[in-house]
Amino acid sequence: RFVDVVGQEHVSQTLKNALQNDHLAHAFLFCGPRGVGKTTCARILAKVLNCQNLTEEKEPCGTCESCTSFSKNTSFNIVELDAASNNGVENIRALNEQVRFKPQQGAYKVFIIDEVHMLSQGAFNAFLKTLEEPPPHVKFLLATTDPQKLPITILSRCLQFNLKALSREQIGRQLQHILQQEHIAFEDSALGLLAKAAQGSMRDALSLTDQAIAQGNNQVSGAIVTDMLGLMDRQQLLKILFAIAKKDAAEVLNQAAEIDVLAPDYSIVLAELASLL
């Protein structure tokens, strides 16, 4: 549901308003960095467009025939195309053929094209006429990490949404929510490290958390995450800073030798020291 999408409230609210006022464009373009929810937003919108029992908040009911078939990946009304591996003219011609047929159930036939910037120039040309004058029963939902690579003729025919990278706080809160739902023990410090390492991507954060769960035998601890990410123990770095403050050169070299045993990535060590300072 839209309410489950983290950090993209500006997109969710705009789409709900458009649904509320029955003012829907025929093509939507979701842009933003990797792992922030572009394809997820497209899929939720596709689900909403054909839901037979929309809630008052314009969320999909999840129980009607359309929602059920979508959840089971058996819906013929929602077609997903990965432009990274289907970027030729023949792929778009096949899509253009499908556009002519009306949906079997629900109001719309929805085409989700992921990584749309990967289409070849010929494919863009073949797609342009369909995007320009689509039948009333068709909606196009496009997603891309690189909108600059799209021809202006495509961009000008889409309603564009820019999704933002997530903050560490947003990622940390969502990881906490998920782990509580899954009844997996965790330390707050571990979630902070995972959120930082994800660099704004919710998908990266979830992948790293899965790895931490496997490595920690169904619990997410600070020590496991530090080891997994190849991070330095904060206490060791603090010892170096205290030794520098006391002008104790021998202790600084002693701590550096202890760190060296761990064969760390020194660019990360320096970045962590700078962060502490």
KOLDOBA-884481 format. One record per residue: y, z, x of N, C-alpha, C in turn. Coordinates in pm, whole numbers, plus 50000, padded with zeros to 5 digits. Each point is the difference from the previous one (the first is absolute). Layout:
BEGIN
<atom <Y, Z, X>, <Y, Z, X>, <Y, Z, X>>;
...
This chain:
BEGIN
<atom <49881, 50000, 50084>, <50119, 50000, 49916>, <50125, 50000, 50088>>;
<atom <50115, 49962, 49938>, <50126, 50001, 50076>, <50031, 50140, 50052>>;
<atom <49967, 50102, 49921>, <50033, 50138, 50037>, <49924, 50044, 50125>>;
<atom <49889, 49932, 50033>, <49921, 50036, 50118>, <50051, 49935, 50129>>;
<atom <50094, 49906, 49987>, <50051, 49931, 50119>, <50105, 50089, 50067>>;
<atom <49977, 50030, 50127>, <50087, 50094, 50073>, <50117, 49929, 50066>>;
<atom <50120, 50055, 49982>, <50115, 49956, 50077>, <50064, 49869, 49956>>;
<atom <49953, 49942, 49891>, <50057, 49871, 49955>, <50050, 50011, 49856>>;
<atom <50062, 50114, 49968>, <50045, 50025, 49864>, <50100, 49895, 49952>>;
<atom <50083, 49947, 50094>, <50099, 49898, 49960>, <49932, 49875, 49947>>;
<atom <49883, 49966, 50055>, <49925, 49883, 49953>, <49933, 50031, 49866>>;
<atom <49931, 50114, 49994>, <49929, 50039, 49877>, <50095, 50006, 49881>>;
<atom <50117, 50063, 50020>, <50094, 50018, 49889>, <50057, 49867, 49953>>;
<atom <50030, 49911, 50096>, <50054, 49869, 49962>, <49899, 49920, 49919>>;
<atom <49874, 50005, 50042>, <49895, 49928, 49927>, <49980, 50059, 49860>>;
<atom <50004, 50133, 49990>, <49987, 50065, 49868>, <50116, 49961, 49909>>;
<atom <50122, 49995, 50057>, <50117, 49961, 49921>, <49986, 49857, 49947>>;
<atom <49949, 49910, 50088>, <49982, 49860, 49961>, <49897, 49989, 49886>>;
<atom <49893, 50082, 50009>, <49898, 50001, 49895>, <50057, 50057, 49870>>;
<atom <50080, 50105, 50015>, <50061, 50067, 49884>, <50090, 49902, 49923>>;
<atom <50076, 49920, 50076>, <50096, 49908, 49938>, <49942, 49861, 49977>>;
<atom <49871, 49984, 50031>, <49933, 49870, 49986>, <50078, 49891, 50073>>;
<atom <50038, 50032, 50122>, <50081, 49909, 50081>, <49927, 49975, 50132>>;
<atom <49889, 49927, 49992>, <49914, 49981, 50116>, <50021, 49863, 50063>>;
<atom <50015, 49998, 50132>, <50007, 49873, 50072>, <49861, 49937, 50002>>;
<atom <49994, 49871, 50036>, <49868, 49935, 50008>, <49939, 50015, 50139>>;
<atom <50083, 50041, 50098>, <49948, 50018, 50137>, <50066, 50122, 50065>>;
<atom <49917, 50082, 50063>, <50048, 50121, 50068>, <49959, 49992, 50147>>;
<atom <50088, 50044, 50088>, <49970, 50002, 50142>, <50015, 50142, 50052>>;
<atom <49891, 50056, 50054>, <50001, 50136, 50056>, <50001, 49989, 50152>>;
<atom <50108, 50052, 50062>, <50015, 49991, 50146>, <50000, 50141, 50060>>;
<atom <49962, 50008, 50127>, <50004, 50130, 50068>, <49900, 50008, 50112>>;
<atom <50008, 50105, 50083>, <49906, 50015, 50112>, <49858, 50024, 49950>>;
<atom <49905, 49998, 50091>, <49859, 50014, 49962>, <49971, 50139, 49942>>;
<atom <49909, 50002, 49906>, <49948, 50127, 49951>, <50092, 50085, 49916>>;
<atom <50103, 49938, 49935>, <50092, 50081, 49920>, <49982, 49982, 49849>>;
<atom <49911, 49907, 49960>, <49968, 49988, 49857>, <50038, 49869, 49933>>;
<atom <50019, 49893, 50078>, <50039, 49872, 49940>, <49892, 49946, 49907>>;
<atom <49879, 49986, 50052>, <49890, 49946, 49918>, <49963, 50098, 49889>>;
<atom <50011, 50128, 50028>, <49972, 50102, 49898>, <50095, 49985, 49882>>;
<atom <50130, 49985, 50028>, <50099, 49981, 49893>, <49970, 49873, 49922>>;
<atom <49962, 49894, 50070>, <49967, 49873, 49933>, <49880, 50018, 49907>>;
<atom <49899, 50072, 50047>, <49880, 50021, 49918>, <50030, 50086, 49877>>;
<atom <50083, 50102, 50018>, <50036, 50086, 49886>, <50078, 49919, 49897>>;
<atom <50094, 49917, 50047>, <50077, 49917, 49908>, <49909, 49903, 49926>>;
<atom <49903, 49942, 50073>, <49904, 49908, 49937>, <49921, 50072, 49891>>;
<atom <49964, 50122, 50029>, <49924, 50082, 49904>, <50085, 50030, 49876>>;
<atom <50127, 50036, 50025>, <50093, 50034, 49892>, <50026, 49880, 49909>>;
<atom <50017, 49882, 50061>, <50035, 49880, 49922>, <49895, 49967, 49894>>;
<atom <49874, 50034, 50028>, <49893, 49966, 49905>, <49942, 50120, 49926>>;
<atom <50055, 50121, 50027>, <49947, 50119, 49933>, <50029, 49992, 49849>>;
<atom <49898, 50031, 49920>, <50015, 49990, 49853>, <50056, 50127, 49938>>;
<atom <50003, 50111, 50075>, <50051, 50127, 49946>, <50093, 50068, 50099>>;
<atom <50109, 49933, 50038>, <50094, 50058, 50096>, <50052, 50134, 49950>>;
<atom <50014, 50096, 50092>, <50056, 50130, 49963>, <50151, 49987, 49981>>;
<atom <50063, 50104, 49948>, <50145, 49998, 49980>, <50074, 49986, 50133>>;
<atom <49938, 50049, 50108>, <50063, 49991, 50133>, <49973, 49865, 50066>>;
<atom <49942, 49907, 49924>, <49966, 49866, 50051>, <49898, 50008, 50115>>;
<atom <49903, 50088, 49982>, <49887, 50011, 50093>, <49876, 49942, 49933>>;
<atom <49906, 49944, 50078>, <49877, 49948, 49940>, <49916, 50113, 49942>>;
<atom <49932, 49973, 49887>, <49921, 50106, 49936>, <49874, 50032, 50079>>;
<atom <49943, 49899, 50067>, <49880, 50021, 50081>, <49871, 49999, 49922>>;
<atom <50010, 49984, 49866>, <49878, 50007, 49917>, <49975, 49874, 49919>>;
<atom <50103, 49915, 49982>, <49979, 49879, 49919>, <49911, 49901, 50076>>;
<atom <49960, 49894, 49931>, <49907, 49903, 50059>, <50060, 49933, 50123>>;
<atom <50131, 49969, 49994>, <50067, 49934, 50112>, <50005, 50091, 50123>>;
<atom <50040, 50127, 49979>, <50007, 50096, 50112>, <49862, 50024, 50061>>;
<atom <49900, 50011, 49914>, <49863, 50027, 50047>, <49948, 49884, 50085>>;
<atom <50021, 49878, 49952>, <49951, 49883, 50075>, <50075, 49986, 50132>>;
<atom <50129, 50037, 49999>, <50077, 49995, 50125>, <49943, 50100, 50101>>;
<atom <49972, 50123, 49953>, <49948, 50105, 50090>, <49864, 49963, 50056>>;
<atom <49922, 49922, 49924>, <49866, 49960, 50045>, <50001, 49868, 50076>>;
<atom <50120, 49944, 50021>, <50015, 49870, 50067>, <49928, 49887, 49927>>;
<atom <49996, 50006, 49867>, <49934, 49895, 49923>, <50099, 49924, 49912>>;
<atom <50130, 50024, 50019>, <50101, 49936, 49916>, <50023, 49856, 50045>>;
<atom <49996, 49906, 49901>, <50027, 49859, 50030>, <50150, 49970, 49988>>;
<atom <50077, 50098, 49952>, <50143, 49978, 49980>, <50082, 50033, 50123>>;
<atom <49941, 50069, 50096>, <50073, 50040, 50120>, <49929, 49936, 50121>>;
<atom <50070, 49908, 50063>, <49943, 49925, 50112>, <50072, 50042, 50128>>;
<atom <49924, 50046, 50098>, <50059, 50040, 50129>, <49967, 49896, 50106>>;
<atom <50102, 49963, 50075>, <49984, 49902, 50108>, <50059, 50058, 50127>>;
<atom <49920, 50002, 50107>, <50050, 50045, 50130>, <50047, 49878, 50078>>;
<atom <50132, 49986, 50011>, <50056, 49880, 50064>, <49972, 49994, 50150>>;
<atom <49960, 50112, 50059>, <49969, 49999, 50144>, <49877, 49914, 50027>>;
<atom <49904, 50001, 49908>, <49876, 49921, 50021>, <49987, 49884, 49903>>;
<atom <50094, 49988, 49904>, <49999, 49888, 49905>, <50138, 49938, 49996>>;
<atom <50040, 49941, 50113>, <50140, 49960, 50013>, <50022, 49849, 49993>>;
<atom <49896, 49926, 49962>, <50011, 49854, 49999>, <50046, 49942, 49868>>;
<atom <50032, 49871, 50001>, <50045, 49931, 49879>, <49891, 50001, 49894>>;
<atom <49874, 49984, 50043>, <49888, 49995, 49903>, <49985, 50132, 49924>>;
<atom <50030, 50113, 50067>, <49993, 50131, 49934>, <50106, 50013, 49890>>;
<atom <50120, 49951, 50028>, <50109, 50006, 49901>, <49974, 49901, 49887>>;
<atom <49942, 49885, 50032>, <49966, 49904, 49893>, <49897, 50059, 49905>>;
<atom <49903, 50073, 50056>, <49900, 50067, 49916>, <50067, 50105, 49911>>;
<atom <50098, 50072, 50058>, <50075, 50100, 49922>, <50079, 49931, 49889>>;
<atom <50063, 49887, 50033>, <50078, 49926, 49901>, <49914, 49955, 49882>>;
<atom <49874, 49968, 50030>, <49907, 49961, 49893>, <49974, 50117, 49906>>;
<atom <49985, 50121, 50058>, <49971, 50118, 49918>, <50118, 50041, 49914>>;
<atom <50121, 49967, 50045>, <50122, 50040, 49929>, <50003, 49943, 49858>>;
<atom <49939, 49883, 49982>, <50008, 49932, 49869>, <49924, 50074, 49890>>;
<atom <49898, 50079, 50040>, <49915, 50065, 49900>, <50061, 50132, 49952>>;
<atom <49998, 50021, 49871>, <50056, 50123, 49942>, <49907, 50118, 50028>>;
<atom <50051, 50123, 49998>, <49916, 50117, 50026>, <49895, 50018, 49891>>;
<atom <49884, 50054, 50041>, <49891, 50023, 49904>, <50029, 50121, 49912>>;
<atom <50068, 50099, 50057>, <50041, 50117, 49924>, <50132, 50049, 50057>>;
<atom <50082, 50063, 49919>, <50130, 50044, 50048>, <50103, 49889, 49993>>;
<atom <50121, 50032, 50043>, <50113, 49908, 49982>, <50017, 49901, 50116>>;
<atom <49958, 50041, 50120>, <50034, 49919, 50118>, <49882, 49974, 50091>>;
<atom <50010, 49885, 50068>, <49913, 49973, 50114>, <50085, 50033, 50123>>;
<atom <49954, 50093, 50083>, <50081, 50051, 50112>, <49938, 49958, 50133>>;
<atom <50083, 49940, 50085>, <49954, 49957, 50132>, <50068, 50087, 50106>>;
<atom <49919, 50073, 50077>, <50051, 50084, 50109>, <49972, 49928, 50132>>;
<atom <50106, 49965, 50072>, <49982, 49931, 50130>, <50048, 50093, 50110>>;
<atom <49905, 50049, 50079>, <50030, 50095, 50108>, <50034, 49925, 50128>>;
<atom <50088, 50057, 50081>, <50045, 49939, 50126>, <50042, 49855, 49977>>;
<atom <50085, 49981, 49900>, <50039, 49865, 49956>, <50071, 49921, 50110>>;
<atom <50061, 50069, 50098>, <50070, 49930, 50108>, <49905, 49920, 50089>>;
<atom <49868, 50024, 49986>, <49902, 49930, 50083>, <49965, 49860, 49946>>;
<atom <50049, 49965, 49881>, <49973, 49868, 49945>, <50059, 49891, 50091>>;
<atom <49931, 49887, 50010>, <50052, 49890, 50080>, <50117, 49933, 49927>>;
<atom <50075, 49917, 50072>, <50114, 49932, 49938>, <49955, 49912, 49884>>;
<atom <49887, 49933, 50019>, <49945, 49915, 49894>, <49962, 50081, 49877>>;
<atom <49945, 50120, 50024>, <49960, 50088, 49889>, <50123, 50048, 49923>>;
<atom <50108, 50035, 50074>, <50125, 50041, 49934>, <50052, 49887, 49911>>;
<atom <49995, 49878, 50052>, <50050, 49885, 49924>, <49917, 49979, 49873>>;
<atom <49868, 50018, 50013>, <49912, 49983, 49884>, <50021, 50111, 49897>>;
<atom <50041, 50117, 50049>, <50017, 50117, 49913>, <50134, 50000, 49928>>;
<atom <50099, 49932, 50060>, <50139, 50009, 49953>, <50016, 49956, 49855>>;
<atom <49942, 49887, 49963>, <50017, 49948, 49865>, <49943, 50097, 49896>>;
<atom <49883, 50056, 50031>, <49936, 50096, 49908>, <50085, 50126, 49987>>;
<atom <50055, 50047, 50114>, <50084, 50120, 49998>, <50131, 49974, 49926>>;
<atom <50048, 49877, 50007>, <50126, 49962, 49938>, <49990, 49996, 49848>>;
<atom <49890, 49944, 49949>, <49984, 49984, 49855>, <49859, 50043, 49957>>;
<atom <49972, 50129, 50012>, <49864, 50045, 49962>, <49987, 50007, 49847>>;
<atom <49878, 49990, 49948>, <49980, 50019, 49856>, <50038, 50143, 49962>>;
<atom <50036, 50025, 49874>, <50045, 50134, 49959>, <49894, 50109, 50012>>;
<atom <49872, 49960, 50009>, <49892, 50100, 50008>, <49965, 50037, 50144>>;
<atom <50082, 49958, 50098>, <49967, 50021, 50142>, <50106, 50087, 50068>>;
<atom <49952, 50094, 50083>, <50089, 50080, 50086>, <49949, 49991, 50144>>;
<atom <50093, 49986, 50094>, <49964, 49997, 50142>, <50052, 50127, 50067>>;
<atom <49911, 50070, 50071>, <50037, 50120, 50074>, <49970, 49974, 50148>>;
<atom <50104, 49989, 50079>, <49985, 49967, 50142>, <50029, 50122, 50086>>;
<atom <49928, 50013, 50111>, <50021, 50113, 50092>, <50008, 49946, 50143>>;
<atom <50093, 50056, 50077>, <50017, 49954, 50138>, <50061, 50109, 50088>>;
<atom <49961, 49999, 50127>, <50062, 50089, 50098>, <50115, 49929, 50071>>;
<atom <50015, 49869, 49975>, <50098, 49921, 50075>, <50070, 49898, 49910>>;
<atom <50092, 50048, 49913>, <50065, 49907, 49905>, <50085, 49892, 50067>>;
<atom <50043, 50024, 50126>, <50082, 49900, 50070>, <49925, 49868, 50020>>;
<atom <49866, 50006, 49998>, <49921, 49879, 50021>, <49979, 49919, 49872>>;
<atom <50049, 50053, 49887>, <49986, 49927, 49874>, <50113, 49899, 49985>>;
<atom <49970, 49879, 49951>, <50109, 49903, 49975>, <50097, 50057, 49897>>;
<atom <50126, 49967, 50016>, <50104, 50050, 49908>, <49974, 49954, 49857>>;
<atom <49935, 49884, 49987>, <49968, 49948, 49866>, <49901, 50090, 49927>>;
<atom <49913, 50067, 50075>, <49905, 50096, 49941>, <50071, 50132, 49970>>;
<atom <50077, 50049, 50099>, <50071, 50128, 49984>, <50092, 50000, 49879>>;
<atom <50070, 49888, 49979>, <50101, 49995, 49893>, <49937, 49999, 49861>>;
<atom <49871, 49979, 49992>, <49933, 49997, 49870>, <49924, 50129, 49969>>;
<atom <50016, 50100, 50086>, <49926, 50126, 49982>, <50097, 50117, 49981>>;
<atom <49955, 50098, 49924>, <50070, 50128, 49994>, <49948, 50083, 50115>>;
<atom <50088, 50034, 50095>, <49955, 50061, 50126>, <50014, 50152, 49999>>;
<atom <49895, 50068, 50049>, <50000, 50145, 50015>, <49973, 50034, 50146>>;
<atom <50084, 50085, 50057>, <49980, 50041, 50139>, <49945, 50142, 50003>>;
<atom <49876, 50014, 50045>, <49936, 50131, 50009>, <50033, 50062, 50135>>;
<atom <50018, 50133, 50000>, <50044, 50070, 50120>, <49882, 50065, 50073>>;
<atom <50019, 50017, 50131>, <49905, 50082, 50075>, <50011, 50143, 49949>>;
<atom <49890, 50073, 49999>, <50000, 50136, 49945>, <50044, 50101, 50105>>;
<atom <50063, 50107, 49956>, <50039, 50106, 50092>, <49878, 50086, 50032>>;
<atom <50009, 50078, 50109>, <49889, 50088, 50037>, <49972, 50101, 49889>>;
<atom <50107, 50047, 49935>, <49983, 50099, 49892>, <49922, 49941, 49884>>;
<atom <50034, 49876, 49962>, <49929, 49935, 49889>, <49853, 49978, 50033>>;
<atom <49973, 49955, 50122>, <49861, 49977, 50041>, <49925, 50133, 50005>>;
<atom <50063, 50102, 50057>, <49936, 50133, 50010>, <49965, 50056, 49863>>;
<atom <50094, 49989, 49904>, <49975, 50052, 49864>, <49885, 49925, 49932>>;
<atom <49996, 49868, 50020>, <49894, 49922, 49936>, <49863, 50031, 50062>>;
<atom <49995, 50016, 50132>, <49874, 50037, 50067>, <49953, 50137, 49951>>;
<atom <50094, 50093, 49986>, <49967, 50133, 49950>, <49941, 49991, 49859>>;
<atom <50064, 49920, 49914>, <49953, 49982, 49863>, <49858, 49942, 49998>>;
<atom <49977, 49897, 50082>, <49869, 49934, 50002>, <49892, 50095, 50050>>;
<atom <50027, 50071, 50109>, <49900, 50091, 50057>, <49969, 50116, 49905>>;
<atom <50100, 50045, 49927>, <49975, 50106, 49900>, <49911, 49947, 49888>>;
<atom <50026, 49876, 49957>, <49918, 49938, 49895>, <49855, 49982, 50047>>;
<atom <49986, 49971, 50129>, <49866, 49976, 50057>, <49933, 50129, 50048>>;
<atom <50072, 50113, 49986>, <49948, 50131, 50043>, <49961, 50001, 50148>>;
<atom <50089, 49946, 50082>, <49978, 49996, 50145>, <50101, 50094, 50066>>;
<atom <49950, 50091, 50084>, <50087, 50097, 50067>, <50088, 49929, 50102>>;
<atom <50125, 50046, 50012>, <50093, 49937, 50096>, <50101, 50103, 50049>>;
<atom <50061, 49966, 50115>, <50110, 50080, 50053>, <50128, 49919, 49985>>;
<atom <50108, 50067, 49963>, <50128, 49932, 49981>, <50046, 49929, 50127>>;
<atom <49973, 50063, 50115>, <50041, 49939, 50127>, <49930, 49866, 50022>>;
<atom <49873, 49990, 49955>, <49923, 49876, 50015>, <50062, 49889, 49915>>;
<atom <50042, 50035, 49878>, <50060, 49900, 49912>, <50133, 49950, 50057>>;
<atom <50073, 50091, 50064>, <50126, 49961, 50064>, <49977, 49898, 50111>>;
<atom <49895, 50022, 50079>, <49967, 49908, 50109>, <49956, 49865, 49946>>;
<atom <49919, 50002, 49894>, <49951, 49875, 49940>, <50117, 49920, 49940>>;
<atom <50090, 50071, 49932>, <50115, 49933, 49938>, <50090, 49936, 50106>>;
<atom <50014, 50069, 50112>, <50082, 49948, 50110>, <49936, 49876, 50062>>;
<atom <49868, 50006, 50021>, <49927, 49890, 50063>, <49997, 49875, 49910>>;
<atom <50008, 50020, 49867>, <49991, 49888, 49906>, <50123, 49911, 50005>>;
<atom <50113, 50050, 50050>, <50123, 49923, 50016>, <50042, 49929, 49871>>;
<atom <50000, 50075, 49891>, <50052, 49946, 49873>, <49900, 49928, 49913>>;
<atom <49876, 49983, 50049>, <49899, 49927, 49923>, <49900, 50095, 49936>>;
<atom <49995, 49999, 49866>, <49906, 50087, 49930>, <49856, 49960, 50028>>;
<atom <49977, 49870, 50012>, <49863, 49953, 50026>, <49952, 50046, 50136>>;
<atom <50087, 49993, 50103>, <49963, 50048, 50133>, <49970, 50150, 49995>>;
<atom <50082, 50074, 49923>, <49979, 50145, 49988>, <49864, 50030, 49939>>;
<atom <49961, 49924, 49899>, <49870, 50022, 49934>, <49884, 49965, 50093>>;
<atom <50016, 49891, 50077>, <49895, 49961, 50096>, <49982, 50107, 50106>>;
<atom <50112, 50051, 50053>, <49993, 50105, 50102>, <49940, 50128, 49943>>;
<atom <50035, 50031, 49874>, <49946, 50121, 49936>, <49849, 49988, 49981>>;
<atom <49953, 49881, 49960>, <49855, 49976, 49986>, <49930, 50025, 50134>>;
<atom <50063, 49951, 50106>, <49942, 50018, 50134>, <49997, 50147, 50038>>;
<atom <50107, 50073, 49968>, <50008, 50143, 50031>, <49895, 50079, 49921>>;
<atom <49977, 49961, 49874>, <49900, 50067, 49916>, <49861, 49981, 50061>>;
<atom <49972, 49877, 50043>, <49868, 49971, 50060>, <49983, 50076, 50130>>;
<atom <50106, 50002, 50083>, <49992, 50066, 50130>, <49995, 50151, 49986>>;
<atom <50066, 50053, 49898>, <50007, 50146, 49981>, <49894, 50055, 49908>>;
<atom <49901, 49915, 49965>, <49890, 50045, 49914>, <50054, 50057, 49868>>;
<atom <50075, 49916, 49930>, <50054, 50029, 49867>, <50112, 50104, 49998>>;
<atom <50073, 50012, 50110>, <50123, 50079, 49998>, <50100, 49939, 50098>>;
<atom <50127, 50014, 49967>, <50106, 49936, 50080>, <50079, 50110, 50071>>;
<atom <49971, 50018, 50128>, <50067, 50106, 50077>, <50096, 49939, 50101>>;
<atom <50098, 50080, 50042>, <50098, 49955, 50097>, <49937, 49961, 50133>>;
<atom <49900, 50079, 50042>, <49933, 49973, 50129>, <49927, 49866, 49997>>;
<atom <49931, 49973, 49888>, <49925, 49874, 49987>, <50095, 49881, 50001>>;
<atom <50109, 50011, 49923>, <50096, 49888, 49992>, <50068, 49978, 50135>>;
<atom <50035, 50108, 50069>, <50062, 49988, 50133>, <49907, 49927, 50095>>;
<atom <49873, 50038, 49997>, <49900, 49938, 50087>, <49979, 49853, 49960>>;
<atom <49991, 49976, 49870>, <49972, 49866, 49948>, <50113, 49902, 50035>>;
<atom <50123, 50046, 49988>, <50115, 49913, 50025>, <50039, 49994, 50148>>;
<atom <49931, 50080, 50081>, <50033, 50004, 50143>, <50134, 50065, 50026>>;
<atom <50037, 50096, 49913>, <50128, 50069, 50015>, <49986, 50119, 50093>>;
<atom <50112, 50044, 50050>, <50000, 50118, 50085>, <50011, 50125, 49914>>;
<atom <49932, 50105, 50044>, <50016, 50130, 49936>, <50145, 50045, 50022>>;
<atom <50069, 50031, 49891>, <50142, 50037, 50006>, <50022, 50122, 50092>>;
<atom <49902, 50091, 50002>, <50016, 50121, 50083>, <50007, 49965, 50148>>;
<atom <49923, 49900, 50041>, <50003, 49961, 50141>, <50136, 49941, 50038>>;
<atom <50055, 49922, 49910>, <50131, 49942, 50027>, <50109, 50108, 50004>>;
<atom <49986, 50098, 49911>, <50096, 50111, 49999>, <49994, 50079, 50132>>;
<atom <49877, 50016, 50053>, <49985, 50071, 50128>, <50076, 49926, 50110>>;
<atom <49994, 49865, 49999>, <50073, 49922, 50099>, <50150, 50023, 49987>>;
<atom <50049, 49998, 49876>, <50144, 50018, 49977>, <50046, 50140, 50042>>;
<atom <49917, 50102, 49972>, <50034, 50137, 50041>, <50006, 50010, 50152>>;
<atom <49903, 49934, 50066>, <49997, 50003, 50146>, <50123, 49931, 50059>>;
<atom <50042, 49887, 49937>, <50122, 49930, 50045>, <50122, 50090, 49982>>;
<atom <50004, 50067, 49883>, <50115, 50089, 49972>, <50008, 50113, 50102>>;
<atom <49883, 50047, 50046>, <49997, 50109, 50099>, <50012, 49947, 50144>>;
<atom <50012, 49867, 50013>, <50005, 49935, 50132>, <49878, 50032, 50086>>;
<atom <49883, 50010, 49934>, <49875, 50031, 50069>, <49924, 49870, 50027>>;
<atom <50030, 49936, 50114>, <49943, 49870, 50033>, <49846, 50004, 50009>>;
<atom <49947, 50107, 50059>, <49855, 50012, 50017>, <49930, 50001, 49864>>;
<atom <50058, 50072, 49902>, <49940, 50009, 49866>, <50007, 49865, 49928>>;
<atom <50110, 49928, 50020>, <50014, 49866, 49939>, <49888, 49909, 50051>>;
<atom <49980, 50001, 50133>, <49894, 49915, 50058>, <49862, 50046, 49954>>;
<atom <49982, 50131, 49985>, <49873, 50055, 49953>, <49969, 49952, 49858>>;
<atom <50102, 50005, 49911>, <49982, 49955, 49861>, <49977, 49848, 49996>>;
<atom <50071, 49927, 50086>, <49982, 49854, 50006>, <49857, 49965, 50042>>;
<atom <49944, 50079, 50092>, <49863, 49977, 50046>, <49901, 50025, 49886>>;
<atom <50027, 50105, 49920>, <49913, 50029, 49885>, <50004, 49888, 49897>>;
<atom <50120, 49946, 49979>, <50014, 49888, 49905>, <49927, 49876, 50053>>;
<atom <50008, 49979, 50131>, <49942, 49881, 50061>, <49848, 49994, 49983>>;
<atom <49937, 50116, 49992>, <49854, 50007, 49981>, <49960, 49932, 49868>>;
<atom <50092, 50005, 49900>, <49971, 49943, 49868>, <50021, 49848, 49996>>;
<atom <50047, 49942, 50111>, <50028, 49856, 50009>, <50081, 49950, 49881>>;
<atom <50118, 50058, 49979>, <50079, 49962, 49883>, <50075, 49868, 50018>>;
<atom <50058, 49952, 49891>, <50093, 49888, 50007>, <50136, 50063, 50033>>;
<atom <50050, 49978, 50122>, <50120, 50072, 50044>, <50126, 49959, 49924>>;
<atom <49999, 49879, 49942>, <50117, 49962, 49918>, <50008, 50090, 49877>>;
<atom <49883, 50040, 49946>, <49998, 50092, 49886>, <50042, 50140, 50044>>;
<atom <49953, 50042, 50120>, <50037, 50132, 50054>, <50153, 50009, 50013>>;
<atom <50060, 49897, 50057>, <50146, 49999, 50019>, <50073, 49997, 49865>>;
<atom <49946, 49923, 49906>, <50063, 49991, 49866>, <49995, 50137, 49932>>;
<atom <49887, 50071, 50017>, <49985, 50133, 49938>, <50095, 50101, 50067>>;
<atom <50013, 49991, 50132>, <50095, 50087, 50071>, <50142, 49975, 49952>>;
<atom <50034, 49872, 49988>, <50136, 49964, 49951>, <50022, 50054, 49858>>;
<atom <49894, 49992, 49920>, <50009, 50048, 49862>, <50023, 50151, 49997>>;
<atom <49929, 50073, 50087>, <50019, 50145, 50007>, <50141, 50037, 50047>>;
<atom <50047, 49926, 50097>, <50136, 50027, 50050>, <50105, 49972, 49894>>;
